[in-house]
Amino acid sequence: MVIYHGSCVAVKSPMILSSERKLDFGEGFYATFNREQAVRWSERVAIREKTDTRIITEYDFDIAAAEREVQVIRFDTPDTVWLDFVCANRLGKESPKPYDIAIGPVANDAVYTTILMYEQKIYDTDEALKRLKVQELYNQVLFHTETSLRFCKYVSHDKIGV
């Protein structure tokens, strides 16, 4: 299965990186099934890094082997379990269930506000999920452990916007 990573550099050898920012699925290496989404991610990274360089790296993800050999958490829709998992990660809490790879929806910037309102108990679960389901949701794949990276093989990369 093809997945993409958007950045300002070609990432031929993905690594698990720590981050000051609290992300949806925790620390690790993020990719997506959607090339257009990877392009948007590369644009954000380029702005943050103050560069004009935007690169999309393509990988082969052996999802079938991963599901047989390591712990894969999969969220098919933004439901209560997904919402609680995302909120826990954004608050820096450890997952009670160990995992190597997480796959599921990622919220766009408008959805981030809903998650914040839910974390602050302004929205209850039903209200947060109702608001999330009307937004455009994209997907993400997180390789959370070094072991998980063996299922992500570099294929190629493209410089975009030149």
QUIZI-V820092 format. One record per residue. N is the residue number from 0. RES is the residue in one small letter. BURIAL is I if it has 9 or more other ideal C-beta (glycine too) atoms within 8 Angstrom, else O. Layout:
N:RES:BURIAL
N:RES:BURIAL
This chain:
0:m:O
1:v:I
2:i:I
3:y:I
4:h:I
5:g:I
6:s:I
7:c:I
8:v:O
9:a:O
10:v:I
11:k:O
12:s:O
13:p:I
14:m:O
15:i:I
16:l:O
17:s:O
18:s:O
19:e:O
20:r:O
21:k:O
22:l:I
23:d:I
24:f:I
25:g:I
26:e:O
27:g:I
28:f:I
29:y:I
30:a:I
31:t:I
32:f:O
33:n:I
34:r:O
35:e:O
36:q:I
37:a:I
38:v:I
39:r:I
40:w:I
41:s:I
42:e:I
43:r:I
44:v:I
45:a:I
46:i:O
47:r:O
48:e:O
49:k:O
50:t:O
51:d:O
52:t:O
53:r:I
54:i:I
55:i:I
56:t:I
57:e:I
58:y:I
59:d:I
60:f:I
61:d:I
62:i:I
63:a:O
64:a:O
65:a:I
66:e:O
67:r:O
68:e:O
69:v:I
70:q:O
71:v:I
72:i:I
73:r:O
74:f:I
75:d:O
76:t:O
77:p:I
78:d:O
79:t:O
80:v:O
81:w:I
82:l:I
83:d:O
84:f:I
85:v:I
86:c:I
87:a:I
88:n:I
89:r:I
90:l:O
91:g:O
92:k:O
93:e:O
94:s:I
95:p:O
96:k:O
97:p:O
98:y:I
99:d:I
100:i:I
101:a:I
102:i:I
103:g:I
104:p:I
105:v:I
106:a:I
107:n:I
108:d:O
109:a:O
110:v:I
111:y:I
112:t:O
113:t:I
114:i:I
115:l:O
116:m:I
117:y:I
118:e:I
119:q:O
120:k:O
121:i:O
122:y:I
123:d:O
124:t:I
125:d:O
126:e:I
127:a:I
128:l:I
129:k:O
130:r:I
131:l:I
132:k:O
133:v:O
134:q:I
135:e:O
136:l:I
137:y:I
138:n:I
139:q:I
140:v:I
141:l:I
142:f:I
143:h:I
144:t:I
145:e:O
146:t:O
147:s:I
148:l:I
149:r:O
150:f:I
151:c:I
152:k:O
153:y:I
154:v:O
155:s:O
156:h:I
157:d:O
158:k:O
159:i:I
160:g:O
161:v:O
